[in-house]
Amino acid sequence: MILVVEDDNVMRNVLTVALRSHGYDVKAAANGCDALREVQVRTPDAIILDLGLPDLDGFQVVTQIRRSLEVPIIILSARGEERHQVRALDDGANDYVTKPFREGELMARIRVALRRPVSLSERRELRVGDLFLDALQRRAYIGDTELALTPTEFKLLHVLARECNRVITHQQLLREVWGVHSVEEVQYLRVYMRQLRQKIETDPARPRRLLTALGVGYRLVAVEAAGFGA
């Protein structure tokens, strides 16, 4: 089931008809509160969410859903500014499509979202040296210190921790965290890696945990307790 969260009646109907014509079961909500009630009743396979809702801001809806669900969320919004896209992805959205949109592109994005693993909790708990990740609670710790990670930073760290000591390519990281349409955005990935190092490294300029494989990708390695905050 695809949950469409859109306050504009015409757009909501257009999306509902289009999705049903492609064989999807559709449930529609006209505001954020109705959407949150719907996901409590039945977990959708994916959510298409407008940001400009009459009650809750769309960013708030993403944040509240992410507290308990890893369902794919595709933002469909007239807000095309980069700052809105970055914020939505940081809050936990999987994709961002701007209005006006092409039906074929939206359907392709939905197919990609539904093919991707949506749960970080296949292995709920991961430990790499003194770094501990709880995927269900979306929390990360170094020793007893909880890390203040954004949802996107947590996803990146989780992908790296899953394959600790192995180099993960730029393209794999971009594909798993942002989707196949982002596999060329290597500079965007570098920005996030710098942010992540600021939070997990004692000296971000000389990283010991999150290592760079020049021209290839990144590798997370184990560091014991003395390596953080020492």
C-alpha positions as CSV (number, residue, x, y, z in Angstrom):
1,M,0.0,0.0,0.0
2,I,1.2,3.5,-0.9
3,L,0.2,6.3,1.5
4,V,-0.3,9.7,-0.3
5,V,-0.1,12.7,2.0
6,E,-1.3,15.7,0.1
7,D,-3.6,18.6,1.1
8,D,-4.5,19.7,-2.4
9,N,-7.6,17.7,-3.5
10,V,-6.8,17.8,-7.2
11,M,-3.2,16.7,-6.7
12,R,-4.2,14.0,-4.3
13,N,-6.7,12.6,-6.8
14,V,-4.1,12.8,-9.6
15,L,-1.6,10.8,-7.6
16,T,-4.2,8.3,-6.4
17,V,-5.4,7.6,-10.0
18,A,-1.8,7.4,-11.4
19,L,-0.7,5.0,-8.7
20,R,-3.7,2.8,-9.0
21,S,-3.2,2.7,-12.8
22,H,0.2,1.2,-12.1
23,G,-1.3,-1.5,-9.9
24,Y,-0.7,0.0,-6.4
25,D,-3.1,-0.1,-3.5
26,V,-3.5,3.5,-2.4
27,K,-4.5,5.2,0.9
28,A,-4.7,9.0,1.0
29,A,-4.4,11.6,3.8
30,A,-5.1,15.3,3.5
31,N,-2.9,16.4,6.5
32,G,-0.1,15.3,8.7
33,C,-2.2,14.2,11.7
34,D,-4.3,11.9,9.5
35,A,-1.1,10.5,7.9
36,L,0.3,9.6,11.4
37,R,-2.9,7.9,12.3
38,E,-2.8,5.9,9.1
39,V,0.7,4.6,9.7
40,Q,-0.3,3.4,13.2
41,V,-3.2,1.4,11.8
42,R,-1.3,-0.1,8.9
43,T,2.3,0.2,7.9
44,P,2.5,1.3,4.2
45,D,5.0,0.0,1.7
46,A,6.0,3.6,0.9
47,I,4.8,7.2,1.6
48,I,4.6,10.1,-0.8
49,L,4.6,13.2,1.3
50,D,4.0,16.9,0.5
51,L,5.8,19.4,2.8
52,G,3.2,22.1,2.7
53,L,0.5,20.6,4.9
54,P,-2.2,22.6,6.7
55,D,-1.5,21.3,10.2
56,L,2.0,19.7,10.8
57,D,4.9,20.7,8.7
58,G,6.0,17.9,6.4
59,F,9.4,17.8,8.1
60,Q,7.7,17.1,11.4
61,V,5.8,14.2,9.8
62,V,9.0,12.7,8.5
63,T,10.6,13.0,12.0
64,Q,7.7,11.4,13.8
65,I,7.5,8.5,11.3
66,R,11.2,7.9,11.6
67,R,10.9,7.4,15.4
68,S,9.3,4.0,14.8
69,L,9.3,3.1,11.0
70,E,11.9,2.6,8.2
71,V,9.3,2.8,5.5
72,P,10.5,4.6,2.3
73,I,9.4,8.3,2.3
74,I,9.4,10.2,-1.0
75,I,9.0,13.9,-0.6
76,L,6.9,15.4,-3.5
77,S,7.0,19.2,-3.1
78,A,6.9,22.5,-4.9
79,R,9.8,23.6,-2.7
80,G,12.8,23.2,-5.0
81,E,15.4,24.9,-2.9
82,E,18.4,22.8,-2.0
83,R,18.1,23.7,1.7
84,H,14.7,22.1,1.8
85,Q,15.9,19.0,0.0
86,V,18.9,18.7,2.4
87,R,16.8,19.1,5.4
88,A,14.2,16.5,4.3
89,L,17.0,14.0,3.6
90,D,18.7,14.8,6.9
91,D,15.4,14.2,8.7
92,G,15.1,10.8,7.2
93,A,13.4,11.0,3.8
94,N,14.6,8.6,1.2
95,D,14.0,10.7,-1.9
96,Y,12.9,14.2,-3.0
97,V,10.9,15.0,-6.2
98,T,9.9,18.5,-7.1
99,K,6.6,19.7,-8.6
100,P,5.7,19.8,-11.4
101,F,6.8,16.2,-11.9
102,R,6.7,13.6,-14.7
103,E,4.6,10.6,-13.8
104,G,7.1,8.2,-15.3
105,E,9.9,9.6,-13.2
106,L,7.9,9.4,-10.0
107,M,6.9,5.8,-10.7
108,A,10.6,4.9,-11.3
109,R,11.5,6.5,-8.0
110,I,8.8,4.5,-6.2
111,R,10.0,1.3,-7.8
112,V,13.6,2.0,-6.6
113,A,12.4,2.8,-3.1
114,L,10.4,-0.4,-2.9
115,R,13.4,-2.5,-4.1
116,R,15.8,-1.1,-1.5
117,P,16.1,-2.7,1.9
118,V,14.0,-0.5,4.1
119,S,15.0,-1.8,7.5
120,L,18.3,-1.0,9.3
121,S,17.4,-3.6,11.9
122,E,18.3,-6.8,9.9
123,R,21.1,-6.7,12.5
124,R,19.7,-4.6,15.2
125,E,23.0,-4.2,17.1
126,L,26.4,-3.6,15.7
127,R,29.7,-3.1,17.5
128,V,33.0,-1.9,15.9
129,G,35.5,-1.6,18.7
130,D,34.1,0.8,21.2
131,L,31.5,2.1,18.7
132,F,28.0,0.7,19.2
133,L,24.9,1.1,17.0
134,D,21.4,0.3,17.9
135,A,19.5,0.3,14.6
136,L,16.0,-0.1,16.1
137,Q,16.4,3.0,18.4
138,R,18.6,4.7,15.8
139,R,21.2,5.5,18.4
140,A,25.0,5.3,18.3
141,Y,27.5,5.4,21.2
142,I,31.3,5.5,21.6
143,G,31.8,4.0,25.0
144,D,29.1,5.6,27.2
145,T,28.9,8.7,25.1
146,E,25.8,9.0,22.8
147,L,26.6,10.6,19.4
148,A,24.3,13.3,18.1
149,L,23.8,12.0,14.6
150,T,21.3,13.1,12.0
151,P,19.2,10.2,10.4
152,T,21.4,10.5,7.3
153,E,24.6,10.3,9.3
154,F,23.3,7.3,11.2
155,K,22.5,5.5,7.9
156,L,26.0,6.2,6.6
157,L,27.6,4.9,9.7
158,H,25.4,1.9,9.8
159,V,26.3,0.9,6.2
160,L,29.9,1.2,7.1
161,A,29.6,-0.7,10.3
162,R,27.8,-3.5,8.6
163,E,30.9,-4.0,6.5
164,C,33.5,-2.9,9.0
165,N,37.2,-3.2,7.8
166,R,36.0,-3.4,4.2
167,V,36.2,-0.5,1.7
168,I,32.7,0.6,0.7
169,T,32.7,2.5,-2.6
170,H,31.3,6.0,-3.1
171,Q,28.7,4.6,-5.4
172,Q,27.5,1.9,-2.9
173,L,27.2,4.4,-0.1
174,L,25.3,6.9,-2.2
175,R,23.0,4.2,-3.6
176,E,22.2,2.7,-0.2
177,V,21.6,6.0,1.6
178,W,20.2,8.2,-1.1
179,G,19.2,5.9,-4.0
180,V,20.4,5.1,-7.5
181,H,19.7,8.6,-8.8
182,S,22.5,10.0,-6.5
183,V,25.4,7.7,-7.4
184,E,27.4,10.5,-9.0
185,E,27.1,12.9,-6.1
186,V,30.5,12.1,-4.7
187,Q,31.1,15.7,-3.4
188,Y,27.8,15.6,-1.5
189,L,29.0,12.4,0.2
190,R,32.3,14.0,1.1
191,V,30.5,16.8,2.9
192,Y,28.6,14.2,5.0
193,M,31.8,12.3,5.8
194,R,33.4,15.4,7.1
195,Q,30.4,16.0,9.3
196,L,30.5,12.4,10.5
197,R,34.2,12.6,11.3
198,Q,33.6,15.7,13.4
199,K,31.4,13.5,15.6
200,I,33.2,10.2,15.8
201,E,36.9,11.1,15.6
202,T,39.1,12.6,18.4
203,D,41.1,14.4,15.7
204,P,39.0,14.7,12.5
205,A,42.1,15.9,10.6
206,R,43.8,12.6,11.4
207,P,41.0,10.1,11.4
208,R,41.5,6.7,13.0
209,R,38.0,5.2,12.6
210,L,36.6,6.5,9.3
211,L,39.4,6.0,6.7
212,T,39.5,7.2,3.1
213,A,40.4,4.9,0.3
214,L,41.5,7.5,-2.2
215,G,39.4,7.6,-5.3
216,V,37.4,4.6,-4.2
217,G,35.4,5.0,-1.0
218,Y,35.6,4.7,2.8
219,R,36.3,2.1,5.5
220,L,35.3,2.0,9.1
221,V,37.7,0.3,11.5
222,A,37.7,-0.6,15.1
223,V,39.2,1.7,17.7
224,E,39.1,0.9,21.4
225,A,38.0,3.1,24.2
226,A,41.2,5.0,24.6
227,G,40.9,6.3,21.1
228,F,37.9,8.7,21.8
229,G,38.1,11.7,24.0
230,A,41.6,10.9,25.1
